[in-house]
Amino acid sequence: QVQLVESGGGLVQAGESLRLSCVASGSIFRINTMGWYRQAPGLQRELVADITYTGSSNYADSVKGRFAISRDNEKNTVYLQMNSLKPEDTAVYYCNADVQVNWFPRSSYYWGQGTQVTVSS
C-alpha cells in the first residue's frame, strides 16, 4: 500500500509564499507522474501542476509564473513552491502520484488527504 502525506499549508496574506511538500511511502517500486490538485468550496478539483519522473512539468494557466513544482525521486517527494499568492488560490491542495508498487507492473493513482491553503486579502 502507498500513503501520501502533505504538509506546508497555512494562512498567509496576499503576495506571500508557501511551499507544500508531499512524501510518498510504502511498497513503492517507481513513481511516475506526481502532481498537485486543488479544490475550492463549491468547485471541482483541478490540476495545479504535475511533473513526470524525468522532470517535465506543466501548470494551470492561473499559476504559471508564480508556482513551481519539483520532485526528489530518491526521497519520493514532490514540492510545490507557491509565490505571489492570491486570494483565489485559497483551496485544499491535494497531492497525487501514479505509483507502481512492488511486484505489480500496473501503476495506480494515490491521493493524499490534502492541506489547506488560505490566502487573505
Secondary structure, DSSP 4 states (H G I P E B T S, - for coil): -EEEEEE--EEEETT--EEEEEEEEESEEEEEEEEEEEE-TTS--EEEEEE-TTS-EEE-GGGTTTEEEEEETTTTEEEEEE-S--GGG-EEEEEEEEEEETT--S-EEEE---EEEEEE-
